[in-house]
Amino acid sequence: MIVIWRVTTHCNLGCGYCAYDRNLPFERADVDEGTVLRMARLFSEYQSRTGATVMISWLGGEPLLWKPLASVSKMLSKELGLQLSATTNGTALKSAALRSMIADDFAELTVSVDGPAAFHDRVRRWPGGFEHLRSVVTQLRADTQSRERRLRLRVNTVLMAKNIHLFGELCEQLISWGIDEITFNQLGGNDRPEFYREHRLRPEDVETLTKMLPRLRDRLWAHGIRLSGGSQYLHRFRASASGERLRVDSCNPGKKFLFIDERGQVAPCSFTLADYDVHVDELRSVEDLMTLHSRYEQRRSHWCDDCPSTQVFEKFVA
Ligand SMILES: C[S@@+](CC[C@H](N)C(=O)[O-])C[C@H]1O[C@@H](n2cnc3c(N)ncnc32)[C@H](O)[C@@H]1O
C-alpha cells in the first residue's frame, strides 16, 4: 500500500501552477506529529498482519520543511519497518545531514525539475535552482553509494505547452545526475485555473510527446534510467487535451493507495478528500484500515466521472 501524506502546506517556492505557491494568501497548516506516529504504528501493524508492504510518501507544500520530518522518518524506517519516500523541490537538500538521513532511511526520493535551467528557474521562480538541484542530487547519489540499500532517485516534471519541446533536452541533461527514473505529470488545472488556461497541454503537444517517447525511452534506458508513463497514461493526457471525460467505475479505492492531508482527512486520492468524510482519528485498528475499501465504495465521488488521479492511469508504468 502507498500512503501519500501531505504533512505541510508551507512552501518556500512560488510556482505559478501550484496550489501551495508561497505567494498565495491562505492559512498554512502542519500535520500533528503525534498523529503521524500513531498512524505509522497502525500501518506497521497492518504490514505485519497482511504481509503487504506499506510505503509512506511525504508530500506538501514542501515536505522537507516539516520540522519533525527527520526524527519521524528515522523512527518509521528503523523502528516500524515502513518504507519511506517524498516528493520535494530539493531546496533543503543542501543540508548534508538531511541528505544523509534520506540516504539511510528512505527507499525513494522524487525531485521536481520542470525543464532545463532557464525554464525550470523561471517557472519555479528560483534563480540558480536547476544548478542547485544538479549539484545536490549528484551529491545525494554519491552519499548513497556506501549504503547497503540503494535509494531510488526519481525526477518528476510537469509538462505544459511551453516546455514540451524542452523535455528531450531535459532528459539528456538528467543522464549525468545519477537518477533511476523520470516521471511526468500533465499540468493540471484544478488548483490554478488562470495558469492552466494559458499553459495547458494542447492535443498537438500530446502528439509531440507520444512521438518523442519511444526514442527517449531507449536513449535513457541505455543509461539505466527508466522513463515511466504507459499507454493508459498518454490516453489520459489525450483525453484531457481534447476535453473528453474519462470515467472510472472503480479504482479499488482504499486497497492499494491512500491520501492523507495535513488535517488528517483520509481519501482514496487527493481529489476526493472532501467527498469521503473519513478522519485518521476514526482509524484505531488494522480492521478499521481494512474496512476503508467498503466505506469508500459506498459513495461515488463526482471526480470519478473524469478521473484526474495519475496513479489510476499508470503514471509509474513504462
Ligand atoms: C504539490 S508538489 C509538493 C512537493 C514539492 N514542493 C515539489 O515541488 O515537488 C508535488 C508535485 O506536484 C507537482 N505539481 C504541482 N502543481 C501541479 C499542477 N498544477 N499540475 C501538475 N503537477 C503539479 C509538482 O511539480 C510536484 O512534482
The ligand as an SDF file (V2000), in Angstrom:
LIG
                    3D

 27 29  0  0  0  0  0  0  0  0999 V2000
    2.4870   19.8690   -4.9080 C   0  0  0  0  0  0  0  0  0  0  0  0
    4.1830   19.4290   -5.1580 S   0  0  0  0  0  0  0  0  0  0  0  0
    4.7150   19.2380   -3.4990 C   0  0  0  0  0  0  0  0  0  0  0  0
    6.1270   18.7640   -3.3470 C   0  0  0  0  0  0  0  0  0  0  0  0
    7.2530   19.7480   -3.5580 C   0  0  0  0  0  0  0  0  0  0  0  0
    7.0150   21.0440   -3.0370 N   0  0  0  0  0  0  0  0  0  0  0  0
    7.6920   19.7980   -5.0040 C   0  0  0  0  0  0  0  0  0  0  0  0
    7.8110   20.8730   -5.5640 O   0  0  0  0  0  0  0  0  0  0  0  0
    7.9670   18.7260   -5.5430 O   0  0  0  0  0  0  0  0  0  0  0  0
    4.1070   17.7490   -5.7260 C   0  0  0  0  0  0  0  0  0  0  0  0
    4.2860   17.5640   -7.2250 C   0  0  0  0  0  0  0  0  0  0  0  0
    3.1480   18.0690   -7.8700 O   0  0  0  0  0  0  0  0  0  0  0  0
    3.5580   18.8010   -8.9930 C   0  0  0  0  0  0  0  0  0  0  0  0
    2.5180   19.7920   -9.2790 N   0  0  0  0  0  0  0  0  0  0  0  0
    2.1970   20.8890   -8.5850 C   0  0  0  0  0  0  0  0  0  0  0  0
    1.1800   21.5630   -9.1640 N   0  0  0  0  0  0  0  0  0  0  0  0
    0.8340   20.8430  -10.2570 C   0  0  0  0  0  0  0  0  0  0  0  0
   -0.1560   21.0150  -11.2740 C   0  0  0  0  0  0  0  0  0  0  0  0
   -0.9820   22.0700  -11.2910 N   0  0  0  0  0  0  0  0  0  0  0  0
   -0.2160   20.0780  -12.2350 N   0  0  0  0  0  0  0  0  0  0  0  0
    0.6010   19.0190  -12.2460 C   0  0  0  0  0  0  0  0  0  0  0  0
    1.5540   18.8040  -11.3140 N   0  0  0  0  0  0  0  0  0  0  0  0
    1.6740   19.7150  -10.3310 C   0  0  0  0  0  0  0  0  0  0  0  0
    4.8870   19.3890   -8.5650 C   0  0  0  0  0  0  0  0  0  0  0  0
    5.6860   19.7750   -9.6360 O   0  0  0  0  0  0  0  0  0  0  0  0
    5.4910   18.2420   -7.7880 C   0  0  0  0  0  0  0  0  0  0  0  0
    6.2210   17.3710   -8.6270 O   0  0  0  0  0  0  0  0  0  0  0  0
  1  2  1  0
  2  3  1  0
  2 10  1  0
  3  4  1  0
  4  5  1  0
  5  6  1  0
  5  7  1  0
  7  8  2  0
  7  9  1  0
 10 11  1  0
 11 12  1  0
 11 26  1  0
 12 13  1  0
 13 14  1  0
 13 24  1  0
 14 15  1  0
 14 23  1  0
 15 16  2  0
 16 17  1  0
 17 18  1  0
 17 23  2  0
 18 19  1  0
 18 20  2  0
 20 21  1  0
 21 22  2  0
 22 23  1  0
 24 25  1  0
 24 26  1  0
 26 27  1  0
M  CHG  2   2   1   9  -1
M  END
$$$$
